[in-house]
Amino acid sequence: MNSTTNIPKWFFVIAVLAVVWNALGVMAYLSMTFMSTEEFMKLPETQRNLELAMPMWAKAAFAIAVFAGFIGSLLLVLKKSIAMFALVLSFIAVCVQQYNFIYLMDGFNFIDSSAKIMTIMIIVVGVLLIGLAHYANSKNWLK
């Protein structure tokens, strides 16, 4: 009997939720990247200043984080072991991006508590998804 037939339903539920979570990240990246000047000017001044101050390498880390996370989550749904690589890559990019925002830009001093919670959630979800991929690999659910 194939061990993949014994994958619990909760694994697929979490993997699909991860796809949705990361799709929202992709949409956030795309909306910031392709925002018109008019839309950009409607943002609060603090957010505009933070966006303008973000170095290109941090923007690249943002792109890598969301696209690798989305692909890694899709690979979890498809039961592919390479999901671990994509999720680790995504998490490294998240760490690079957040290092810039939190430490180099001192961003926590310019955002409200809900944005701080979201920043922390992004890091925690990244760790949890790597843990899920590792667990699934250890159970031979991923091929």
A tleap script that builds the chain and sets N, CA, C and O, in Angstrom:
source leaprc.protein.ff14SB
mol = sequence {
  NMET ASN SER THR THR ASN ILE PRO LYS TRP
  PHE PHE VAL ILE ALA VAL LEU ALA VAL VAL
  TRP ASN ALA LEU GLY VAL MET ALA TYR LEU
  SER MET THR PHE MET SER THR GLU GLU PHE
  MET LYS LEU PRO GLU THR GLN ARG ASN LEU
  GLU LEU ALA MET PRO MET TRP ALA LYS ALA
  ALA PHE ALA ILE ALA VAL PHE ALA GLY PHE
  ILE GLY SER LEU LEU LEU VAL LEU LYS LYS
  SER ILE ALA MET PHE ALA LEU VAL LEU SER
  PHE ILE ALA VAL CYS VAL GLN GLN TYR ASN
  PHE ILE TYR LEU MET ASP GLY PHE ASN PHE
  ILE ASP SER SER ALA LYS ILE MET THR ILE
  MET ILE ILE VAL VAL GLY VAL LEU LEU ILE
  GLY LEU ALA HIE TYR ALA ASN SER LYS ASN
  TRP LEU CLYS
}
set mol.1.N position { 0.845 -1.189 0.000 }
set mol.1.CA position { 0.000 0.000 0.000 }
set mol.1.C position { 0.879 1.236 0.000 }
set mol.1.O position { 1.880 1.278 0.716 }
set mol.2.N position { 0.535 2.222 -0.770 }
set mol.2.CA position { 1.280 3.460 -0.896 }
set mol.2.C position { 1.085 4.311 0.346 }
set mol.2.O position { -0.048 4.524 0.779 }
set mol.3.N position { 2.199 4.810 0.936 }
set mol.3.CA position { 2.096 5.595 2.174 }
set mol.3.C position { 1.399 6.927 1.959 }
set mol.3.O position { 0.884 7.509 2.914 }
set mol.4.N position { 1.369 7.428 0.716 }
set mol.4.CA position { 0.719 8.709 0.470 }
set mol.4.C position { -0.794 8.626 0.630 }
set mol.4.O position { -1.454 9.653 0.785 }
set mol.5.N position { -1.355 7.410 0.594 }
set mol.5.CA position { -2.802 7.291 0.773 }
set mol.5.C position { -3.203 7.534 2.218 }
set mol.5.O position { -4.380 7.751 2.507 }
set mol.6.N position { -2.237 7.500 3.128 }
set mol.6.CA position { -2.537 7.689 4.542 }
set mol.6.C position { -2.265 9.108 5.035 }
set mol.6.O position { -2.175 9.343 6.240 }
set mol.7.N position { -2.138 10.030 4.126 }
set mol.7.CA position { -1.909 11.420 4.519 }
set mol.7.C position { -3.201 11.952 5.138 }
set mol.7.O position { -4.266 11.878 4.525 }
set mol.8.N position { -3.102 12.487 6.353 }
set mol.8.CA position { -4.326 12.988 7.004 }
set mol.8.C position { -4.903 14.211 6.292 }
set mol.8.O position { -4.174 14.978 5.663 }
set mol.9.N position { -6.190 14.378 6.398 }
set mol.9.CA position { -6.888 15.489 5.752 }
set mol.9.C position { -6.398 16.841 6.264 }
set mol.9.O position { -6.365 17.811 5.506 }
set mol.10.N position { -6.017 16.917 7.542 }
set mol.10.CA position { -5.561 18.188 8.096 }
set mol.10.C position { -4.340 18.718 7.351 }
set mol.10.O position { -4.148 19.930 7.253 }
set mol.11.N position { -3.514 17.812 6.823 }
set mol.11.CA position { -2.341 18.245 6.072 }
set mol.11.C position { -2.763 19.038 4.837 }
set mol.11.O position { -2.211 20.104 4.562 }
set mol.12.N position { -3.736 18.520 4.097 }
set mol.12.CA position { -4.195 19.209 2.894 }
set mol.12.C position { -4.905 20.511 3.236 }
set mol.12.O position { -4.763 21.500 2.517 }
set mol.13.N position { -5.660 20.522 4.315 }
set mol.13.CA position { -6.332 21.761 4.743 }
set mol.13.C position { -5.293 22.839 5.025 }
set mol.13.O position { -5.427 23.970 4.559 }
set mol.14.N position { -4.256 22.491 5.786 }
set mol.14.CA position { -3.214 23.463 6.113 }
set mol.14.C position { -2.454 23.873 4.859 }
set mol.14.O position { -2.137 25.051 4.692 }
set mol.15.N position { -2.157 22.923 3.974 }
set mol.15.CA position { -1.429 23.246 2.744 }
set mol.15.C position { -2.232 24.198 1.863 }
set mol.15.O position { -1.673 25.134 1.292 }
set mol.16.N position { -3.537 23.966 1.748 }
set mol.16.CA position { -4.384 24.861 0.949 }
set mol.16.C position { -4.465 26.242 1.606 }
set mol.16.O position { -4.420 27.259 0.915 }
set mol.17.N position { -4.582 26.281 2.919 }
set mol.17.CA position { -4.571 27.571 3.617 }
set mol.17.C position { -3.238 28.294 3.396 }
set mol.17.O position { -3.210 29.519 3.284 }
set mol.18.N position { -2.152 27.549 3.334 }
set mol.18.CA position { -0.840 28.141 3.064 }
set mol.18.C position { -0.795 28.737 1.657 }
set mol.18.O position { -0.206 29.797 1.446 }
set mol.19.N position { -1.417 28.057 0.703 }
set mol.19.CA position { -1.482 28.599 -0.666 }
set mol.19.C position { -2.240 29.924 -0.647 }
set mol.19.O position { -1.806 30.898 -1.263 }
set mol.20.N position { -3.356 29.962 0.050 }
set mol.20.CA position { -4.153 31.194 0.128 }
set mol.20.C position { -3.339 32.303 0.805 }
set mol.20.O position { -3.285 33.426 0.305 }
set mol.21.N position { -2.708 31.991 1.937 }
set mol.21.CA position { -1.879 32.960 2.676 }
set mol.21.C position { -0.811 33.543 1.756 }
set mol.21.O position { -0.631 34.759 1.689 }
set mol.22.N position { -0.107 32.663 1.049 }
set mol.22.CA position { 0.967 33.126 0.180 }
set mol.22.C position { 0.449 33.819 -1.073 }
set mol.22.O position { 1.129 34.694 -1.610 }
set mol.23.N position { -0.728 33.454 -1.549 }
set mol.23.CA position { -1.337 34.174 -2.670 }
set mol.23.C position { -1.641 35.612 -2.260 }
set mol.23.O position { -1.484 36.537 -3.057 }
set mol.24.N position { -2.071 35.796 -1.023 }
set mol.24.CA position { -2.293 37.160 -0.517 }
set mol.24.C position { -0.983 37.943 -0.483 }
set mol.24.O position { -0.960 39.141 -0.766 }
set mol.25.N position { 0.105 37.259 -0.135 }
set mol.25.CA position { 1.416 37.903 -0.154 }
set mol.25.C position { 1.827 38.306 -1.563 }
set mol.25.O position { 2.359 39.395 -1.774 }
set mol.26.N position { 1.580 37.424 -2.525 }
set mol.26.CA position { 1.877 37.743 -3.928 }
set mol.26.C position { 1.052 38.949 -4.366 }
set mol.26.O position { 1.570 39.852 -5.023 }
set mol.27.N position { -0.229 38.965 -4.004 }
set mol.27.CA position { -1.087 40.094 -4.377 }
set mol.27.C position { -0.594 41.388 -3.730 }
set mol.27.O position { -0.621 42.443 -4.365 }
set mol.28.N position { -0.148 41.320 -2.483 }
set mol.28.CA position { 0.378 42.518 -1.810 }
set mol.28.C position { 1.624 43.022 -2.536 }
set mol.28.O position { 1.780 44.223 -2.758 }
set mol.29.N position { 2.509 42.094 -2.901 }
set mol.29.CA position { 3.720 42.480 -3.629 }
set mol.29.C position { 3.359 43.131 -4.970 }
set mol.29.O position { 3.859 44.205 -5.303 }
set mol.30.N position { 2.501 42.477 -5.718 }
set mol.30.CA position { 2.130 43.006 -7.035 }
set mol.30.C position { 1.418 44.350 -6.927 }
set mol.30.O position { 1.644 45.239 -7.748 }
set mol.31.N position { 0.567 44.505 -5.927 }
set mol.31.CA position { -0.152 45.772 -5.785 }
set mol.31.C position { 0.803 46.913 -5.437 }
set mol.31.O position { 0.624 48.036 -5.909 }
set mol.32.N position { 1.816 46.633 -4.613 }
set mol.32.CA position { 2.796 47.681 -4.293 }
set mol.32.C position { 3.715 47.957 -5.487 }
set mol.32.O position { 4.075 49.106 -5.743 }
set mol.33.N position { 4.087 46.923 -6.201 }
set mol.33.CA position { 5.034 47.073 -7.309 }
set mol.33.C position { 4.412 47.805 -8.498 }
set mol.33.O position { 5.077 48.611 -9.149 }
set mol.34.N position { 3.153 47.529 -8.777 }
set mol.34.CA position { 2.514 48.099 -9.960 }
set mol.34.C position { 1.489 49.183 -9.629 }
set mol.34.O position { 0.614 49.488 -10.439 }
set mol.35.N position { 1.604 49.750 -8.454 }
set mol.35.CA position { 0.691 50.807 -8.029 }
set mol.35.C position { 0.935 52.074 -8.853 }
set mol.35.O position { 2.078 52.468 -9.089 }
set mol.36.N position { -0.145 52.693 -9.280 }
set mol.36.CA position { -0.015 53.944 -10.034 }
set mol.36.C position { 0.427 55.067 -9.091 }
set mol.36.O position { 0.323 54.953 -7.870 }
set mol.37.N position { 0.911 56.124 -9.675 }
set mol.37.CA position { 1.330 57.289 -8.882 }
set mol.37.C position { 0.149 57.832 -8.082 }
set mol.37.O position { 0.302 58.213 -6.922 }
set mol.38.N position { -1.016 57.866 -8.699 }
set mol.38.CA position { -2.212 58.371 -8.005 }
set mol.38.C position { -2.547 57.504 -6.791 }
set mol.38.O position { -2.845 58.019 -5.714 }
set mol.39.N position { -2.496 56.177 -6.977 }
set mol.39.CA position { -2.773 55.266 -5.857 }
set mol.39.C position { -1.710 55.415 -4.778 }
set mol.39.O position { -2.023 55.417 -3.588 }
set mol.40.N position { -0.445 55.541 -5.195 }
set mol.40.CA position { 0.652 55.690 -4.247 }
set mol.40.C position { 0.468 56.949 -3.400 }
set mol.40.O position { 0.716 56.931 -2.194 }
set mol.41.N position { 0.043 58.015 -4.015 }
set mol.41.CA position { -0.126 59.282 -3.289 }
set mol.41.C position { -1.288 59.222 -2.296 }
set mol.41.O position { -1.361 60.051 -1.388 }
set mol.42.N position { -2.184 58.269 -2.451 }
set mol.42.CA position { -3.297 58.103 -1.506 }
set mol.42.C position { -2.874 57.380 -0.237 }
set mol.42.O position { -3.598 57.404 0.758 }
set mol.43.N position { -1.695 56.729 -0.260 }
set mol.43.CA position { -1.201 56.038 0.934 }
set mol.43.C position { -0.854 57.059 2.014 }
set mol.43.O position { -0.529 58.205 1.703 }
set mol.44.N position { -0.921 56.647 3.287 }
set mol.44.CA position { -0.476 57.544 4.352 }
set mol.44.C position { 0.991 57.928 4.129 }
set mol.44.O position { 1.774 57.137 3.604 }
set mol.45.N position { 1.348 59.132 4.528 }
set mol.45.CA position { 2.702 59.642 4.293 }
set mol.45.C position { 3.775 58.713 4.849 }
set mol.45.O position { 4.800 58.493 4.204 }
set mol.46.N position { 3.547 58.169 6.032 }
set mol.46.CA position { 4.536 57.262 6.634 }
set mol.46.C position { 4.765 56.048 5.749 }
set mol.46.O position { 5.908 55.641 5.539 }
set mol.47.N position { 3.692 55.466 5.229 }
set mol.47.CA position { 3.822 54.293 4.371 }
set mol.47.C position { 4.542 54.645 3.074 }
set mol.47.O position { 5.364 53.869 2.588 }
set mol.48.N position { 4.236 55.809 2.515 }
set mol.48.CA position { 4.932 56.240 1.300 }
set mol.48.C position { 6.430 56.395 1.568 }
set mol.48.O position { 7.258 55.951 0.773 }
set mol.49.N position { 6.770 57.029 2.698 }
set mol.49.CA position { 8.180 57.243 3.036 }
set mol.49.C position { 8.914 55.923 3.246 }
set mol.49.O position { 10.054 55.766 2.809 }
set mol.50.N position { 8.260 54.972 3.917 }
set mol.50.CA position { 8.890 53.664 4.125 }
set mol.50.C position { 9.108 52.951 2.792 }
set mol.50.O position { 10.154 52.342 2.568 }
set mol.51.N position { 8.126 53.031 1.924 }
set mol.51.CA position { 8.245 52.380 0.613 }
set mol.51.C position { 9.363 53.018 -0.216 }
set mol.51.O position { 10.138 52.313 -0.861 }
set mol.52.N position { 9.444 54.323 -0.198 }
set mol.52.CA position { 10.479 55.016 -0.970 }
set mol.52.C position { 11.878 54.761 -0.410 }
set mol.52.O position { 12.858 54.759 -1.155 }
set mol.53.N position { 11.968 54.550 0.894 }
set mol.53.CA position { 13.272 54.326 1.539 }
set mol.53.C position { 13.752 52.881 1.418 }
set mol.53.O position { 14.913 52.593 1.708 }
set mol.54.N position { 12.877 51.973 0.995 }
set mol.54.CA position { 13.253 50.561 0.927 }
set mol.54.C position { 14.260 50.330 -0.194 }
set mol.54.O position { 13.984 50.653 -1.350 }
set mol.55.N position { 15.423 49.775 0.135 }
set mol.55.CA position { 16.419 49.521 -0.913 }
set mol.55.C position { 15.951 48.419 -1.863 }
set mol.55.O position { 15.098 47.600 -1.521 }
set mol.56.N position { 16.527 48.420 -3.056 }
set mol.56.CA position { 16.134 47.455 -4.087 }
set mol.56.C position { 16.346 46.017 -3.620 }
set mol.56.O position { 15.540 45.148 -3.952 }
set mol.57.N position { 17.409 45.742 -2.857 }
set mol.57.CA position { 17.654 44.372 -2.408 }
set mol.57.C position { 16.554 43.898 -1.455 }
set mol.57.O position { 16.237 42.709 -1.419 }
set mol.58.N position { 15.973 44.821 -0.685 }
set mol.58.CA position { 14.867 44.442 0.206 }
set mol.58.C position { 13.596 44.186 -0.602 }
set mol.58.O position { 12.809 43.303 -0.263 }
set mol.59.N position { 13.396 44.961 -1.671 }
set mol.59.CA position { 12.246 44.717 -2.547 }
set mol.59.C position { 12.401 43.372 -3.257 }
set mol.59.O position { 11.425 42.646 -3.446 }
set mol.60.N position { 13.630 43.049 -3.644 }
set mol.60.CA position { 13.890 41.744 -4.271 }
set mol.60.C position { 13.623 40.619 -3.268 }
set mol.60.O position { 13.070 39.580 -3.628 }
set mol.61.N position { 14.020 40.831 -2.005 }
set mol.61.CA position { 13.755 39.828 -0.969 }
set mol.61.C position { 12.252 39.638 -0.786 }
set mol.61.O position { 11.788 38.513 -0.600 }
set mol.62.N position { 11.492 40.724 -0.837 }
set mol.62.CA position { 10.037 40.662 -0.745 }
set mol.62.C position { 9.491 39.782 -1.870 }
set mol.62.O position { 8.660 38.906 -1.628 }
set mol.63.N position { 9.955 40.014 -3.099 }
set mol.63.CA position { 9.488 39.229 -4.249 }
set mol.63.C position { 9.836 37.751 -4.082 }
set mol.63.O position { 8.990 36.882 -4.291 }
set mol.64.N position { 11.072 37.474 -3.708 }
set mol.64.CA position { 11.497 36.082 -3.515 }
set mol.64.C position { 10.668 35.426 -2.414 }
set mol.64.O position { 10.236 34.282 -2.553 }
set mol.65.N position { 10.450 36.154 -1.321 }
set mol.65.CA position { 9.696 35.603 -0.187 }
set mol.65.C position { 8.297 35.179 -0.598 }
set mol.65.O position { 7.869 34.066 -0.294 }
set mol.66.N position { 7.581 36.060 -1.288 }
set mol.66.CA position { 6.183 35.736 -1.596 }
set mol.66.C position { 6.050 34.700 -2.703 }
set mol.66.O position { 5.198 33.814 -2.625 }
set mol.67.N position { 6.891 34.804 -3.739 }
set mol.67.CA position { 6.766 33.838 -4.837 }
set mol.67.C position { 7.282 32.460 -4.436 }
set mol.67.O position { 6.674 31.451 -4.792 }
set mol.68.N position { 8.384 32.398 -3.706 }
set mol.68.CA position { 8.881 31.096 -3.236 }
set mol.68.C position { 7.909 30.485 -2.234 }
set mol.68.O position { 7.702 29.272 -2.240 }
set mol.69.N position { 7.313 31.303 -1.377 }
set mol.69.CA position { 6.320 30.798 -0.425 }
set mol.69.C position { 5.092 30.249 -1.126 }
set mol.69.O position { 4.566 29.202 -0.748 }
set mol.70.N position { 4.637 30.960 -2.148 }
set mol.70.CA position { 3.477 30.495 -2.914 }
set mol.70.C position { 3.783 29.178 -3.623 }
set mol.70.O position { 2.994 28.235 -3.571 }
set mol.71.N position { 4.931 29.127 -4.284 }
set mol.71.CA position { 5.325 27.899 -4.986 }
set mol.71.C position { 5.526 26.755 -3.995 }
set mol.71.O position { 5.096 25.630 -4.250 }
set mol.72.N position { 6.179 27.038 -2.865 }
set mol.72.CA position { 6.387 26.008 -1.851 }
set mol.72.C position { 5.077 25.462 -1.314 }
set mol.72.O position { 4.948 24.259 -1.089 }
set mol.73.N position { 4.117 26.332 -1.110 }
set mol.73.CA position { 2.805 25.892 -0.621 }
set mol.73.C position { 2.081 25.043 -1.662 }
set mol.73.O position { 1.464 24.031 -1.330 }
set mol.74.N position { 2.162 25.466 -2.924 }
set mol.74.CA position { 1.574 24.652 -4.001 }
set mol.74.C position { 2.231 23.275 -4.048 }
set mol.74.O position { 1.558 22.262 -4.239 }
set mol.75.N position { 3.547 23.248 -3.874 }
set mol.75.CA position { 4.265 21.971 -3.887 }
set mol.75.C position { 3.851 21.088 -2.710 }
set mol.75.O position { 3.842 19.863 -2.832 }
set mol.76.N position { 3.509 21.696 -1.575 }
set mol.76.CA position { 2.975 20.904 -0.460 }
set mol.76.C position { 1.657 20.247 -0.856 }
set mol.76.O position { 1.443 19.061 -0.605 }
set mol.77.N position { 0.783 21.025 -1.473 }
set mol.77.CA position { -0.503 20.478 -1.917 }
set mol.77.C position { -0.277 19.329 -2.901 }
set mol.77.O position { -1.003 18.335 -2.888 }
set mol.78.N position { 0.735 19.480 -3.750 }
set mol.78.CA position { 1.046 18.459 -4.754 }
set mol.78.C position { 1.904 17.318 -4.200 }
set mol.78.O position { 2.261 16.391 -4.927 }
set mol.79.N position { 2.229 17.396 -2.908 }
set mol.79.CA position { 3.001 16.362 -2.205 }
set mol.79.C position { 4.405 16.183 -2.781 }
set mol.79.O position { 4.868 15.055 -2.951 }
set mol.80.N position { 5.076 17.281 -3.077 }
set mol.80.CA position { 6.429 17.251 -3.635 }
set mol.80.C position { 7.434 17.655 -2.566 }
set mol.80.O position { 7.258 18.669 -1.890 }
set mol.81.N position { 8.481 16.864 -2.416 }
set mol.81.CA position { 9.469 17.118 -1.368 }
set mol.81.C position { 10.276 18.392 -1.604 }
set mol.81.O position { 10.850 18.936 -0.660 }
set mol.82.N position { 10.329 18.872 -2.829 }
set mol.82.CA position { 11.045 20.114 -3.117 }
set mol.82.C position { 10.359 21.325 -2.470 }
set mol.82.O position { 10.913 22.424 -2.454 }
set mol.83.N position { 9.165 21.113 -1.944 }
set mol.83.CA position { 8.474 22.184 -1.209 }
set mol.83.C position { 9.350 22.721 -0.083 }
set mol.83.O position { 9.344 23.920 0.196 }
set mol.84.N position { 10.107 21.828 0.566 }
set mol.84.CA position { 10.973 22.249 1.667 }
set mol.84.C position { 11.975 23.294 1.192 }
set mol.84.O position { 12.175 24.307 1.862 }
set mol.85.N position { 12.604 23.061 0.051 }
set mol.85.CA position { 13.572 24.014 -0.489 }
set mol.85.C position { 12.914 25.372 -0.735 }
set mol.85.O position { 13.454 26.405 -0.339 }
set mol.86.N position { 11.760 25.372 -1.381 }
set mol.86.CA position { 11.075 26.630 -1.695 }
set mol.86.C position { 10.667 27.367 -0.423 }
set mol.86.O position { 10.778 28.590 -0.350 }
set mol.87.N position { 10.196 26.624 0.579 }
set mol.87.CA position { 9.759 27.267 1.821 }
set mol.87.C position { 10.940 27.808 2.621 }
set mol.87.O position { 10.829 28.859 3.252 }
set mol.88.N position { 12.063 27.104 2.600 }
set mol.88.CA position { 13.267 27.618 3.275 }
set mol.88.C position { 13.766 28.870 2.558 }
set mol.88.O position { 14.127 29.856 3.201 }
set mol.89.N position { 13.787 28.830 1.229 }
set mol.89.CA position { 14.184 30.005 0.455 }
set mol.89.C position { 13.275 31.192 0.782 }
set mol.89.O position { 13.750 32.309 0.985 }
set mol.90.N position { 11.986 30.945 0.828 }
set mol.90.CA position { 11.024 31.990 1.174 }
set mol.90.C position { 11.324 32.561 2.563 }
set mol.90.O position { 11.319 33.778 2.750 }
set mol.91.N position { 11.579 31.695 3.518 }
set mol.91.CA position { 11.830 32.153 4.886 }
set mol.91.C position { 13.123 32.966 4.978 }
set mol.91.O position { 13.174 33.973 5.684 }
set mol.92.N position { 14.149 32.537 4.279 }
set mol.92.CA position { 15.404 33.312 4.267 }
set mol.92.C position { 15.136 34.709 3.698 }
set mol.92.O position { 15.615 35.707 4.237 }
set mol.93.N position { 14.375 34.771 2.615 }
set mol.93.CA position { 14.042 36.066 2.023 }
set mol.93.C position { 13.198 36.911 2.974 }
set mol.93.O position { 13.389 38.124 3.057 }
set mol.94.N position { 12.260 36.278 3.698 }
set mol.94.CA position { 11.477 36.995 4.711 }
set mol.94.C position { 12.411 37.586 5.764 }
set mol.94.O position { 12.259 38.744 6.155 }
set mol.95.N position { 13.363 36.801 6.216 }
set mol.95.CA position { 14.307 37.285 7.241 }
set mol.95.C position { 15.115 38.471 6.727 }
set mol.95.O position { 15.329 39.440 7.456 }
set mol.96.N position { 15.561 38.400 5.490 }
set mol.96.CA position { 16.312 39.513 4.895 }
set mol.96.C position { 15.441 40.762 4.826 }
set mol.96.O position { 15.861 41.855 5.206 }
set mol.97.N position { 14.231 40.578 4.337 }
set mol.97.CA position { 13.299 41.713 4.209 }
set mol.97.C position { 12.982 42.314 5.573 }
set mol.97.O position { 13.000 43.534 5.736 }
set mol.98.N position { 12.691 41.463 6.551 }
set mol.98.CA position { 12.323 41.970 7.870 }
set mol.98.C position { 13.519 42.569 8.611 }
set mol.98.O position { 13.359 43.503 9.397 }
set mol.99.N position { 14.711 42.034 8.363 }
set mol.99.CA position { 15.916 42.637 8.941 }
set mol.99.C position { 16.034 44.082 8.470 }
set mol.99.O position { 16.298 44.985 9.264 }
set mol.100.N position { 15.834 44.288 7.173 }
set mol.100.CA position { 15.877 45.647 6.644 }
set mol.100.C position { 14.811 46.517 7.303 }
set mol.100.O position { 15.100 47.619 7.770 }
set mol.101.N position { 13.595 46.021 7.337 }
set mol.101.CA position { 12.480 46.831 7.850 }
set mol.101.C position { 12.618 47.110 9.343 }
set mol.101.O position { 12.488 48.255 9.777 }
set mol.102.N position { 12.879 46.073 10.124 }
set mol.102.CA position { 12.879 46.226 11.582 }
set mol.102.C position { 14.144 46.911 12.081 }
set mol.102.O position { 14.071 47.815 12.912 }
set mol.103.N position { 15.305 46.490 11.581 }
set mol.103.CA position { 16.567 46.996 12.131 }
set mol.103.C position { 17.161 48.155 11.344 }
set mol.103.O position { 17.530 49.170 11.934 }
set mol.104.N position { 17.258 48.028 10.051 }
set mol.104.CA position { 17.912 49.077 9.272 }
set mol.104.C position { 17.024 50.299 9.080 }
set mol.104.O position { 17.504 51.432 9.131 }
set mol.105.N position { 15.733 50.075 8.861 }
set mol.105.CA position { 14.810 51.193 8.663 }
set mol.105.C position { 14.107 51.604 9.956 }
set mol.105.O position { 13.405 52.615 9.987 }
set mol.106.N position { 14.294 50.822 11.024 }
set mol.106.CA position { 13.624 51.088 12.299 }
set mol.106.C position { 12.104 51.190 12.108 }
set mol.106.O position { 11.434 52.024 12.716 }
set mol.107.N position { 11.589 50.310 11.239 }
set mol.107.CA position { 10.202 50.376 10.806 }
set mol.107.C position { 9.165 50.203 11.894 }
set mol.107.O position { 8.059 50.729 11.774 }
set mol.108.N position { 9.493 49.472 12.963 }
set mol.108.CA position { 8.509 49.269 14.026 }
set mol.108.C position { 8.108 50.577 14.698 }
set mol.108.O position { 7.034 50.660 15.295 }
set mol.109.N position { 8.940 51.580 14.610 }
set mol.109.CA position { 8.607 52.883 15.203 }
set mol.109.C position { 7.641 53.690 14.349 }
set mol.109.O position { 7.172 54.745 14.777 }
set mol.110.N position { 7.334 53.206 13.141 }
set mol.110.CA position { 6.498 53.978 12.230 }
set mol.110.C position { 5.188 53.287 11.864 }
set mol.110.O position { 4.412 53.816 11.068 }
set mol.111.N position { 4.934 52.112 12.434 }
set mol.111.CA position { 3.715 51.382 12.083 }
set mol.111.C position { 2.865 51.151 13.325 }
set mol.111.O position { 3.361 51.196 14.451 }
set mol.112.N position { 1.580 50.902 13.104 }
set mol.112.CA position { 0.680 50.658 14.230 }
set mol.112.C position { 0.780 49.206 14.698 }
set mol.112.O position { 1.477 48.392 14.093 }
set mol.113.N position { 0.077 48.901 15.776 }
set mol.113.CA position { 0.200 47.573 16.383 }
set mol.113.C position { -0.310 46.461 15.469 }
set mol.113.O position { 0.226 45.353 15.507 }
set mol.114.N position { -1.322 46.720 14.655 }
set mol.114.CA position { -1.812 45.667 13.754 }
set mol.114.C position { -0.761 45.333 12.696 }
set mol.114.O position { -0.613 44.168 12.327 }
set mol.115.N position { -0.040 46.321 12.207 }
set mol.115.CA position { 1.037 46.062 11.240 }
set mol.115.C position { 2.196 45.330 11.908 }
set mol.115.O position { 2.855 44.506 11.274 }
set mol.116.N position { 2.451 45.621 13.178 }
set mol.116.CA position { 3.497 44.896 13.915 }
set mol.116.C position { 3.113 43.430 14.062 }
set mol.116.O position { 3.947 42.541 13.892 }
set mol.117.N position { 1.848 43.185 14.379 }
set mol.117.CA position { 1.365 41.810 14.519 }
set mol.117.C position { 1.498 41.069 13.186 }
set mol.117.O position { 1.907 39.908 13.160 }
set mol.118.N position { 1.156 41.728 12.090 }
set mol.118.CA position { 1.264 41.093 10.774 }
set mol.118.C position { 2.717 40.768 10.450 }
set mol.118.O position { 3.004 39.704 9.900 }
set mol.119.N position { 3.624 41.657 10.780 }
set mol.119.CA position { 5.053 41.421 10.543 }
set mol.119.C position { 5.515 40.176 11.291 }
set mol.119.O position { 6.237 39.346 10.738 }
set mol.120.N position { 5.104 40.048 12.531 }
set mol.120.CA position { 5.474 38.887 13.347 }
set mol.120.C position { 4.800 37.625 12.807 }
set mol.120.O position { 5.415 36.560 12.765 }
set mol.121.N position { 3.536 37.747 12.395 }
set mol.121.CA position { 2.811 36.591 11.852 }
set mol.121.C position { 3.499 36.036 10.606 }
set mol.121.O position { 3.561 34.821 10.419 }
set mol.122.N position { 4.009 36.911 9.765 }
set mol.122.CA position { 4.687 36.471 8.543 }
set mol.122.C position { 5.878 35.585 8.900 }
set mol.122.O position { 6.097 34.545 8.279 }
set mol.123.N position { 6.632 36.000 9.891 }
set mol.123.CA position { 7.799 35.224 10.337 }
set mol.123.C position { 7.352 33.890 10.929 }
set mol.123.O position { 7.906 32.843 10.595 }
set mol.124.N position { 6.358 33.927 11.801 }
set mol.124.CA position { 5.876 32.707 12.464 }
set mol.124.C position { 5.297 31.719 11.451 }
set mol.124.O position { 5.578 30.523 11.528 }
set mol.125.N position { 4.502 32.199 10.515 }
set mol.125.CA position { 3.920 31.308 9.504 }
set mol.125.C position { 5.029 30.675 8.668 }
set mol.125.O position { 4.942 29.498 8.317 }
set mol.126.N position { 6.065 31.441 8.347 }
set mol.126.CA position { 7.195 30.878 7.605 }
set mol.126.C position { 7.844 29.729 8.340 }
set mol.126.O position { 8.147 28.697 7.741 }
set mol.127.N position { 8.063 29.896 9.640 }
set mol.127.CA position { 8.658 28.831 10.456 }
set mol.127.C position { 7.725 27.623 10.509 }
set mol.127.O position { 8.171 26.483 10.376 }
set mol.128.N position { 6.442 27.870 10.701 }
set mol.128.CA position { 5.476 26.770 10.790 }
set mol.128.C position { 5.375 25.988 9.477 }
set mol.128.O position { 5.230 24.766 9.496 }
set mol.129.N position { 5.448 26.679 8.348 }
set mol.129.CA position { 5.374 25.974 7.064 }
set mol.129.C position { 6.614 25.115 6.826 }
set mol.129.O position { 6.516 24.020 6.273 }
set mol.130.N position { 7.771 25.607 7.239 }
set mol.130.CA position { 8.980 24.772 7.144 }
set mol.130.C position { 8.823 23.555 8.052 }
set mol.130.O position { 9.182 22.442 7.666 }
set mol.131.N position { 8.292 23.760 9.246 }
set mol.131.CA position { 8.052 22.646 10.160 }
set mol.131.C position { 7.081 21.628 9.576 }
set mol.131.O position { 7.278 20.421 9.713 }
set mol.132.N position { 6.041 22.119 8.928 }
set mol.132.CA position { 5.065 21.222 8.297 }
set mol.132.C position { 5.726 20.417 7.185 }
set mol.132.O position { 5.519 19.207 7.090 }
set mol.133.N position { 6.520 21.076 6.343 }
set mol.133.CA position { 7.201 20.367 5.253 }
set mol.133.C position { 8.174 19.334 5.811 }
set mol.133.O position { 8.264 18.223 5.290 }
set mol.134.N position { 8.894 19.689 6.854 }
set mol.134.CA position { 9.828 18.748 7.478 }
set mol.134.C position { 9.080 17.536 8.042 }
set mol.134.O position { 9.496 16.393 7.851 }
set mol.135.N position { 7.984 17.801 8.731 }
set mol.135.CA position { 7.178 16.717 9.300 }
set mol.135.C position { 6.631 15.810 8.192 }
set mol.135.O position { 6.686 14.584 8.295 }
set mol.136.N position { 6.105 16.431 7.135 }
set mol.136.CA position { 5.559 15.649 6.017 }
set mol.136.C position { 6.644 14.820 5.354 }
set mol.136.O position { 6.402 13.680 4.958 }
set mol.137.N position { 7.839 15.382 5.232 }
set mol.137.CA position { 8.957 14.608 4.669 }
set mol.137.C position { 9.318 13.431 5.576 }
set mol.137.O position { 9.577 12.326 5.099 }
set mol.138.N position { 9.332 13.678 6.881 }
set mol.138.CA position { 9.685 12.604 7.814 }
set mol.138.C position { 8.665 11.470 7.806 }
set mol.138.O position { 9.003 10.330 8.124 }
set mol.139.N position { 7.436 11.771 7.452 }
set mol.139.CA position { 6.371 10.764 7.365 }
set mol.139.C position { 6.273 10.156 5.960 }
set mol.139.O position { 5.403 9.325 5.697 }
set mol.140.N position { 7.165 10.574 5.066 }
set mol.140.CA position { 7.161 10.110 3.677 }
set mol.140.C position { 5.870 10.456 2.937 }
set mol.140.O position { 5.417 9.698 2.078 }
set mol.141.N position { 5.280 11.607 3.275 }
set mol.141.CA position { 4.092 12.060 2.580 }
set mol.141.C position { 4.451 12.783 1.291 }
set mol.141.O position { 3.631 12.899 0.381 }
set mol.142.N position { 5.696 13.272 1.225 }
set mol.142.CA position { 6.138 14.026 0.062 }
set mol.142.C position { 7.104 13.191 -0.753 }
set mol.142.O position { 7.952 12.492 -0.200 }
set mol.143.N position { 6.977 13.263 -2.037 }
set mol.143.CA position { 7.840 12.472 -2.945 }
set mol.143.C position { 8.638 13.392 -3.836 }
set mol.143.O position { 9.418 12.924 -4.665 }
savepdb mol mol.pdb
quit
